[in-house]
């Protein structure tokens, strides 16, 4: 693999992400202030709530000490690391979770639009769908972030569909203790995104608004901010 991009200290930064509004909030992450309190409450609630395990996700994917307990929206920060898609993402092969954040809501919308069209386009017979996403504002930073914006957009890690190089880079950086990457958005040229390997430096995740996407005949034909869902 080529040399890793340089590391930087990322000061407090504000960014945005979208999650499907159908996903329930995982309140237990926000009901406690320490890993010990979480373990005690989780063990107690799991006895009477069989759906809790499914809601919380797979705790084997994350060190509980890296969850930013007590912050606003702790459950949003943790969920990306306990609910891990086996299909992976740009910088993950599916063996670990990542928290992806965009510099603006427009960038977050562009990223989500691409991936939803790509995913739903494979659903046979789907002619129409209405998707509603929850907008989130994230405050975060990092002491050991790797700056892939030093690489040109022609670099293999920015290939639109082939994630071989980007996943190799992500896996190596994570193994070396990197906290995440700063990189160019592929779906909104000129914009910046971040992919965090750990939620430990997330300071808050707050809901902003909802966004509606109308899918018809394999493409997004309308998208807008909505006040009621």
C-alpha positions as CSV (number, residue, x, y, z in Angstrom):
1,X,0.0,0.0,0.0
2,X,1.2,3.6,-0.7
3,X,2.4,5.8,2.1
4,X,-0.4,7.0,4.5
5,X,-1.5,10.6,4.1
6,X,-0.2,13.0,6.8
7,X,-1.8,13.1,10.2
8,X,-3.3,16.3,11.6
9,X,-4.9,17.6,14.8
10,X,-8.5,18.4,13.9
11,X,-9.9,21.2,16.0
12,X,-13.6,21.3,17.0
13,X,-15.5,21.0,13.8
14,X,-19.2,21.0,12.8
15,X,-20.5,18.6,10.3
16,X,-23.7,17.0,9.2
17,X,-25.1,13.5,8.4
18,X,-28.4,11.9,7.5
19,X,-29.9,8.7,8.9
20,X,-33.1,6.9,7.9
21,X,-35.9,8.1,10.2
22,X,-37.2,4.5,10.4
23,X,-34.2,3.7,12.6
24,X,-35.2,3.9,16.3
25,X,-33.1,5.9,18.7
26,X,-31.1,3.7,21.1
27,X,-32.0,5.5,24.4
28,X,-29.9,3.3,26.7
29,X,-26.7,4.9,25.4
30,X,-28.0,8.3,26.5
31,X,-29.4,7.1,29.8
32,X,-26.0,6.5,31.5
33,X,-22.8,8.3,32.0
34,X,-20.1,5.6,32.2
35,X,-19.3,2.2,30.7
36,X,-20.0,0.6,34.0
37,X,-23.4,2.1,34.3
38,X,-24.2,1.0,30.8
39,X,-23.2,-2.6,31.4
40,X,-25.3,-2.8,34.6
41,X,-28.4,-1.2,32.9
42,X,-28.0,-3.3,29.8
43,X,-27.8,-6.5,31.8
44,X,-30.9,-5.6,33.8
45,X,-33.0,-4.5,30.8
46,X,-32.0,-7.4,28.6
47,X,-33.7,-9.8,31.1
48,X,-37.1,-8.3,30.3
49,X,-36.6,-6.7,26.9
50,X,-35.6,-9.2,24.2
51,X,-35.6,-6.5,21.6
52,X,-32.9,-4.6,23.4
53,X,-30.1,-6.6,22.0
54,X,-31.2,-6.0,18.4
55,X,-31.7,-2.3,19.1
56,X,-28.3,-1.8,20.7
57,X,-26.5,-3.8,18.0
58,X,-23.2,-5.8,18.3
59,X,-21.1,-4.4,21.2
60,X,-18.2,-6.6,20.1
61,X,-17.4,-4.0,17.4
62,X,-16.5,-1.2,19.8
63,X,-14.6,-0.6,23.1
64,X,-17.2,0.8,25.5
65,X,-14.5,3.2,26.8
66,X,-14.5,4.9,23.4
67,X,-18.2,5.8,23.5
68,X,-18.5,9.5,24.5
69,X,-20.9,8.9,27.4
70,X,-23.0,11.8,28.6
71,X,-22.8,13.9,25.4
72,X,-26.0,15.2,23.7
73,X,-26.9,12.5,21.2
74,X,-24.6,9.8,22.5
75,X,-26.8,7.1,20.9
76,X,-26.2,8.7,17.5
77,X,-22.5,8.6,17.9
78,X,-22.4,5.0,19.1
79,X,-24.9,3.5,16.6
80,X,-22.5,3.5,13.6
81,X,-20.1,1.3,15.5
82,X,-22.6,-1.3,16.8
83,X,-24.7,-1.6,13.7
84,X,-22.2,-2.4,11.0
85,X,-23.2,-3.2,7.5
86,X,-21.5,-6.4,6.3
87,X,-21.3,-4.8,2.8
88,X,-18.8,-2.2,4.2
89,X,-18.4,1.3,3.1
90,X,-15.7,3.4,1.3
91,X,-13.1,3.0,4.1
92,X,-14.4,-0.2,5.8
93,X,-14.6,-3.7,4.5
94,X,-17.5,-4.4,6.9
95,X,-15.3,-5.7,9.7
96,X,-15.7,-2.5,11.7
97,X,-18.0,0.5,11.9
98,X,-17.3,4.1,10.9
99,X,-19.1,7.4,11.5
100,X,-19.3,9.4,8.3
101,X,-19.8,13.2,8.5
102,X,-20.1,15.8,5.8
103,X,-19.1,19.4,5.8
104,X,-22.6,20.7,4.9
105,X,-26.1,19.3,4.8
106,X,-26.0,19.6,1.0
107,X,-23.0,17.3,0.9
108,X,-24.7,14.9,3.3
109,X,-27.7,14.9,1.0
110,X,-25.6,14.2,-2.1
111,X,-23.8,11.3,-0.4
112,X,-27.1,9.7,0.8
113,X,-28.8,10.3,-2.6
114,X,-26.1,8.4,-4.4
115,X,-26.1,5.4,-2.1
116,X,-29.9,5.2,-1.9
117,X,-30.3,5.2,-5.6
118,X,-27.5,2.6,-5.9
119,X,-29.1,0.3,-3.3
120,X,-32.8,0.7,-4.2
121,X,-32.0,0.4,-7.9
122,X,-31.3,-3.3,-7.2
123,X,-34.7,-3.9,-5.8
124,X,-36.7,-5.7,-8.5
125,X,-40.0,-4.1,-9.4
126,X,-39.6,-1.0,-7.2
127,X,-41.2,1.9,-9.1
128,X,-41.8,4.4,-6.3
129,X,-40.7,5.0,-2.8
130,X,-40.7,7.9,-0.3
131,X,-37.7,8.0,2.0
132,X,-37.4,10.3,5.1
133,X,-34.1,11.0,6.7
134,X,-33.3,12.6,10.0
135,X,-30.7,15.4,9.7
136,X,-28.0,15.5,12.4
137,X,-25.5,18.3,13.3
138,X,-22.3,16.9,14.7
139,X,-19.6,18.6,16.7
140,X,-16.3,16.6,16.8
141,X,-12.5,16.8,16.6
142,X,-9.5,14.5,16.7
143,X,-5.9,14.3,17.8
144,X,-4.8,11.8,15.1
145,X,-6.8,12.3,11.9
146,X,-5.2,11.5,8.6
147,X,-5.7,14.1,5.9
148,X,-6.5,12.4,2.6
149,X,-7.4,15.8,1.1
150,X,-3.6,16.0,0.4
151,X,-4.3,13.3,-2.3
152,X,-5.7,14.3,-5.7
153,X,-9.2,13.4,-6.5
154,X,-7.7,11.2,-9.2
155,X,-6.2,8.9,-6.6
156,X,-7.6,5.4,-6.4
157,X,-9.2,5.9,-3.0
158,X,-11.6,8.3,-4.7
159,X,-12.8,5.9,-7.3
160,X,-16.6,6.3,-7.6
161,X,-17.5,2.6,-7.3
162,X,-14.3,0.5,-6.7
163,X,-13.5,0.7,-3.0
164,X,-10.5,-1.7,-3.1
165,X,-7.8,1.0,-2.5
166,X,-9.9,3.1,0.0
167,X,-10.7,0.0,2.1
168,X,-7.1,-1.0,2.1
169,X,-6.1,2.5,3.3
170,X,-8.9,2.6,5.9
171,X,-8.0,-0.8,7.3
172,X,-4.3,0.0,7.6
173,X,-4.9,3.4,9.2
174,X,-7.3,1.9,11.7
175,X,-4.8,-0.8,12.6
176,X,-2.2,1.8,13.2
177,X,-4.4,3.7,15.7
178,X,-5.7,6.4,13.4
179,X,-8.9,8.1,14.7
180,X,-10.2,8.8,11.2
181,X,-9.8,10.4,7.8
182,X,-10.5,13.8,6.3
183,X,-11.2,13.3,2.6
184,X,-12.8,14.8,-0.5
185,X,-16.4,14.1,-1.1
186,X,-16.9,11.9,-4.1
187,X,-20.6,12.8,-4.6
188,X,-20.2,16.6,-4.1
189,X,-17.0,17.7,-5.8
190,X,-14.9,20.2,-3.8
191,X,-16.7,19.4,-0.5
192,X,-15.1,17.7,2.5
193,X,-16.1,14.6,4.5
194,X,-14.7,12.8,7.5
195,X,-14.8,9.1,8.3
196,X,-14.2,8.4,12.0
197,X,-12.8,5.1,13.2
198,X,-13.9,5.9,16.8
199,X,-16.6,8.1,18.4
200,X,-14.4,9.1,21.3
201,X,-13.9,12.7,20.1
202,X,-17.5,13.4,19.2
203,X,-18.8,16.2,21.4
204,X,-22.5,16.3,20.4
205,X,-24.9,15.0,17.8
206,X,-28.2,17.0,17.6
207,X,-31.2,16.5,15.4
208,X,-31.9,19.4,13.0
209,X,-34.6,18.7,10.5
210,X,-36.1,15.9,8.3
211,X,-35.4,15.5,4.6
212,X,-37.7,13.7,2.1
213,X,-36.5,11.9,-1.0
214,X,-39.0,10.8,-3.7
215,X,-37.7,7.8,-5.7
216,X,-39.3,7.0,-9.0
217,X,-38.2,4.7,-11.8
218,X,-34.7,4.2,-10.2
219,X,-33.9,7.8,-9.6
220,X,-34.5,10.6,-7.0
221,X,-37.0,13.0,-8.7
222,X,-37.5,15.3,-5.7
223,X,-35.8,16.0,-2.4
224,X,-36.6,18.7,0.2
225,X,-36.5,19.6,3.8
226,X,-39.8,18.8,5.6
227,X,-41.2,20.1,8.9
228,X,-43.6,17.2,9.5
229,X,-43.2,13.4,8.8
